[in-house]
């Protein structure tokens, strides 16, 4: 079992906080483009925005998981076990 260091917990917290900020920003842009295309001068194919938004969310979660694992591996506690 891996002991999680305090620095690793802080890094994971920052990564998750930035992830939520990014997803909120992406949703605002997505909703603006989708509803502008329905009512304004935007592209008249809103399913294109649905696919792009879904792929952005999936890539974002994968990157968040990868960065969390890397931060755990970098900041993990080293235990000195005598053999």
Secondary structure, DSSP 8 states (H G I E B T S, - for coil): -----HHHHHHHHHHHHHHHHHHHHHHHHHHHHHHHHHHSSS-S-HHHHHHHHHHHHHHHHHHHHHHHHHHHHHH--------
